[in-house]
Amino acid sequence: MRYELFKIIDSAFVQSLLEGNLYMNPLSFFRALEEGAQKDGNKAQIDPMEGICGIISKNCLRQLGFHFSDSILDAAGDYVTLISENYGYNNLFCLYRLKIDEDNKIIQKPSGQLVDFNDKDKAPKVVVWFRDSEEFLRRLEAAIHTALEEQNLEYAIYGGVIYEDNWASADGPGTRSVFHKDAPYAYQEEWRLCILRREWEEKAVFFPVGNLKDLCEVIPLEKFLDRLDQMYPGYTLVEHVENHSQETYRMFGKINAVCRLMYAYMPQMPKQPTRSDKAEADWHYTRFLELSGRQQEIDSYLDQQLHCYKDLEHLELLAQYRLSQNHWVKATDAFAYMLENASEQIKKEPGRFFFPLHTILMQHQEVTDAARLMEIAVSRYQLPKELEKVMMSDCLMALGFYDQAERLFKGLQQKSADPILEYDLAVVTFYLLRFEEASKHLHSFMQYFSQSHTVAHHADDLNRRLECFKNHTPLEETSKRHPFIELGWTKQTEDILQKARISAKAMYLGIDALYQLEIAQKWNLVAEIPSIIVVPLTIVRLVDLYMDTGAPVFYQIIEHLESMKNLMIRSPDLRYYVEIDQKFPELPPHYKMERALKVQANA
């Protein structure tokens, strides 16, 4: 099987294409075009699934992180289509791909429906025939590499569109892409080039690939549709040529985790059944209960089956159902039951048990609960090492144990090129007061990542903080009120610092002591102490107070700490923090960390 490429185009735009300017509309344009086509009755153009990234059951929305009001959910059907607004930023260049079976000397005849395709204004159409498709792709790839080197593109991908039933190809978020269309549109036989520019602007662009006049021939549309046998003597035209090979794509640049929902370009692997026969039967029975209007019976039935079988399949059924009902705590109760009553089952597949529970705890409950779970998982079960690192780095990052998280992130970078690790390292090194290093990580992150609105907000906020301290440019004071306004220097504080100087031991300083040192200008008392230890969350709290108030006192504290040669920014062992959290849940996080470090030092 081989392919040749053709462009059905308004004759007014032929010259520009032959000069190598690929006109690429954003996908948002095609989405609007589809909506307009439906209104205008253009049957060739109607594709309500254009730009859809998935279809899921309404009952699974919350489980997958999509939250809507009850009134909206009541109005929705049983299934909900998911549209990623980020899809709209992709620019597309589309061609017709002619199938040619060289072994049997047959060609798939183009459909007469192509006459009406994109023909809203009845503009005269011609066809540009890419007589040397391989050379065109070579020039295209060279142009893509140039654009990537000049940092004009985030990525580029090209290949054929897959035409499948939408329910088969969109059973969850991220399972459809710009290379998926529904089966009734298979006659279009599209080949697409998809690019994402760094600016993330919904506008059409010209992508230059160099002069194409030597590769192309302009022919009448009628000849392409009705007299193709004259162009390919010796070949037989047939209505359909079967392609038995999987669709493949050429990818250039980087597709990043932050925008993972946008991309599903490789063929989906067939889903392997993971439930036992009994669990599968119980799943179908719950569907029967739901369709029969007996939904109130589902939870108790699945709970009973879990207690009966004590296996991971029934645990997943019950937990997934409870998550779909937004019952996060009850979902974790099912996991707790398994921990207490079926440890041998968990040992068979510890990753399958712990990772979903870890995800629930991280997203919907206290992060310290996930940290407690980590201790159980690591001490009692043989977790896959990579899963253990991911779970631990999640906990450490979320809790602000930045010095410990940094080591894990750097280890993960050895095996993964995921640029989100650059952002994580930018955050942790910033709060470890290594501003130049943080700036490099953030710059690297910005080089890899296109700027969606969410990503841009976080990156801009971090950059604003970095610029303030790296370039020594204080903010304008916006408020004179802050939690420490009444705190003053005390003799008790001075006596403690004097004893530390004499003992020549390491000294742990909390946020209160740091504030007192600044307002009293007593920094000389800590200059000769061998090691001054401050926890990362104290730095976070100081920076947050400064960004909120612009109060110079917090800026000066950070400046002093950053310049101190004897400063160590260190977090306690996680287990000490968890113990303090259990005893004093009402304390702010930085105080919990400070107390935990002191407890660890005295242990």
Disulfide bonds with the S-S distance in Angstrom:
none
